Each structure stands twice: as structure tokens, then as C-alpha cells.
Amino acid sequence: MPGLIMIRPADANEVTEAWKVIMQLHHEPAVLVLTRQAVPTIDRTKYAPAAGLARGAYIIADASNRDPEVILIGTGSEVSLCLAAYEQLTAE
């Protein structure tokens, strides 16, 4: 729908940030899409802060000092799967 703001948070920290964004809206319709799955809370000392949600999208983990071989993109419950793959790739 044109003009609809949809937010699909990845963990509890992003849900908090999503509410902060939604509560500042005055005339725009917004949808907060949550999952019923038990998703892990992302360790924000290891990954980017959840405040990046306010920008619409953000890099949660980046290739350190080199060009990435693959770019993983996820929203909502898929972010934890992307982070698991990232950890597997960086462990090699």
C-alpha cells in the first residue's frame, strides 16, 4: 500500500526501537509485523545497535577489512538465520 510504513523487527531490541518510531508518526499508517517464533535476542555488543532501525535498514554485521564474498539480507525472524550464517562464514 502506498504510504504504509511496515516494520518487521528482528528481535526484542528492535521491537522497542520500532515503537519509538511509530509513536512519532502523526498521519502515516504503520504496521508492526511480529513473529510467533522464539527468536533470539541479538547481542548488541557484538553487532550493530538496534537504533539503526529508525533509518529503515542498516548493516548489522560487516566484512572486517575486506570485500564481502556474499551479502546476506534479512528482515524479521530471518535476521537470526543470516547472523548464524555470518558467524559460520567468519569462523572459517
KEKE-3310 file (N, C-alpha, C; in steps of 0.2 Angstrom, whole numbers, plus 5000, padded with zeros to 4 digits):
npx = (5004:5003:5012:5011:5019:5029:5036:5047:5053:5068:5072:5069:5075:5074:5060:5057:5064:5056:5043:5047:5049:5036:5028:5031:5025:5012:5002:5004:5000:5005:5012:5016:5025:5026:5033:5028:5037:5051:5063:5080:5088:5097:5115:5120:5132:5141:5136:5128:5120:5102:5096:5098:5087:5078:5082:5077:5084:5099:5116:5120:5131:5147:5159:5175:5188:5189:5183:5167:5162:5149:5133:5121:5104:5091:5075:5065:5062:5071:5083:5091:5095:5103:5113:5118:5123:5133:5141:5146:5153:5163:5170:5178)
npy = (4994:5011:5023:5017:5012:4999:4989:4976:4969:4962:4957:4958:4970:4978:4978:4987:4999:5000:5004:5016:5023:5022:5029:5042:5045:5054:5056:5045:5029:5014:4998:4985:4971:4956:4941:4924:4915:4909:4920:4923:4935:4948:4950:4965:4970:4964:4965:4978:4992:4992:5004:5008:5004:5014:5021:5013:5003:4994:4990:4976:4968:4967:4964:4962:4973:4968:4965:4959:4942:4937:4944:4945:4947:4951:4951:4953:4938:4931:4937:4932:4920:4924:4930:4918:4911:4921:4920:4908:4909:4918:4911:4902)
npz = (5000:4996:5005:5017:5032:5035:5048:5052:5065:5071:5083:5101:5105:5093:5092:5103:5098:5086:5091:5096:5084:5078:5087:5085:5073:5065:5055:5046:5041:5050:5051:5062:5061:5068:5074:5078:5082:5092:5093:5095:5106:5099:5102:5105:5109:5101:5088:5077:5084:5089:5086:5073:5066:5064:5053:5043:5036:5040:5042:5050:5053:5046:5034:5039:5036:5022:5006:5004:5002:5000:5001:5014:5016:5027:5035:5050:5058:5050:5051:5062:5056:5046:5053:5060:5049:5045:5056:5054:5042:5045:5054:5047)
capx = (5000:5007:5012:5011:5026:5029:5042:5047:5059:5072:5072:5065:5078:5071:5053:5057:5065:5050:5038:5049:5047:5029:5025:5032:5021:5006:4997:5006:4998:5010:5011:5022:5024:5029:5033:5026:5043:5055:5069:5085:5089:5104:5120:5121:5139:5144:5133:5126:5114:5095:5094:5098:5080:5075:5084:5074:5088:5106:5121:5121:5137:5150:5165:5180:5194:5190:5177:5162:5161:5142:5129:5115:5099:5085:5071:5062:5065:5076:5090:5095:5097:5108:5118:5121:5127:5138:5146:5149:5157:5168:5174:5182)
capy = (5000:5017:5027:5012:5011:4992:4987:4969:4969:4955:4954:4962:4977:4981:4980:4993:5004:5001:5008:5023:5026:5023:5034:5049:5046:5058:5055:5040:5022:5010:4991:4982:4964:4952:4933:4920:4911:4911:4922:4925:4942:4948:4953:4971:4972:4961:4968:4985:4994:4992:5011:5008:5003:5021:5023:5009:4997:4996:4985:4974:4965:4969:4960:4966:4974:4965:4965:4953:4937:4937:4949:4942:4952:4948:4955:4949:4932:4928:4940:4927:4915:4927:4930:4912:4910:4926:4918:4902:4911:4922:4906:4899)
capz = (5000:4996:5011:5023:5034:5038:5051:5054:5069:5071:5090:5106:5105:5088:5094:5106:5093:5081:5095:5096:5078:5077:5091:5082:5067:5067:5050:5042:5044:5051:5053:5066:5059:5073:5073:5084:5083:5098:5090:5100:5106:5096:5106:5103:5110:5096:5082:5077:5089:5086:5084:5066:5063:5063:5046:5038:5035:5042:5042:5057:5053:5040:5032:5043:5032:5016:5002:5006:4997:4999:5005:5016:5018:5030:5040:5055:5060:5046:5053:5066:5052:5042:5058:5061:5043:5045:5061:5051:5037:5048:5058:5043)
cpx = (5004:5006:5011:5018:5025:5036:5041:5053:5062:5072:5069:5068:5075:5064:5053:5059:5059:5045:5040:5047:5040:5026:5026:5028:5014:5000:4998:5003:5005:5008:5017:5021:5029:5029:5031:5032:5047:5062:5074:5086:5096:5109:5122:5128:5143:5142:5130:5120:5107:5093:5094:5091:5077:5077:5081:5077:5095:5110:5122:5128:5141:5157:5171:5187:5195:5183:5173:5162:5153:5139:5122:5110:5093:5081:5067:5065:5070:5083:5094:5098:5103:5114:5122:5125:5133:5144:5150:5154:5164:5173:5179:5188)
cpy = (5006:5021:5023:5011:5004:4991:4980:4968:4962:4952:4959:4969:4981:4983:4986:4999:5006:5005:5015:5027:5027:5028:5041:5050:5050:5056:5049:5033:5018:5003:4988:4974:4960:4945:4930:4915:4914:4913:4924:4933:4943:4952:4959:4974:4969:4963:4975:4986:4994:4998:5012:5007:5009:5023:5019:5003:4999:4989:4982:4970:4966:4965:4965:4966:4970:4966:4958:4948:4936:4942:4945:4947:4948:4953:4951:4943:4929:4931:4935:4922:4918:4928:4924:4910:4915:4923:4912:4904:4914:4917:4903:4902)
cpz = (5000:5002:5017:5025:5038:5041:5054:5058:5069:5078:5095:5106:5099:5088:5098:5102:5088:5085:5095:5090:5076:5081:5089:5076:5069:5061:5045:5045:5045:5053:5056:5065:5064:5071:5079:5086:5089:5094:5096:5100:5104:5101:5103:5104:5104:5089:5083:5082:5085:5084:5077:5062:5061:5056:5041:5037:5038:5042:5049:5058:5046:5040:5035:5038:5026:5012:5004:5000:4995:5004:5007:5019:5021:5034:5045:5057:5056:5048:5057:5062:5048:5047:5059:5055:5043:5050:5058:5046:5040:5052:5054:5041)
residu = (MET:PRO:GLY:LEU:ILE:MET:ILE:ARG:PRO:ALA:ASP:ALA:ASN:GLU:VAL:THR:GLU:ALA:TRP:LYS:VAL:ILE:MET:GLN:LEU:HIS:HIS:GLU:PRO:ALA:VAL:LEU:VAL:LEU:THR:ARG:GLN:ALA:VAL:PRO:THR:ILE:ASP:ARG:THR:LYS:TYR:ALA:PRO:ALA:ALA:GLY:LEU:ALA:ARG:GLY:ALA:TYR:ILE:ILE:ALA:ASP:ALA:SER:ASN:ARG:ASP:PRO:GLU:VAL:ILE:LEU:ILE:GLY:THR:GLY:SER:GLU:VAL:SER:LEU:CYS:LEU:ALA:ALA:TYR:GLU:GLN:LEU:THR:ALA:GLU)
# end
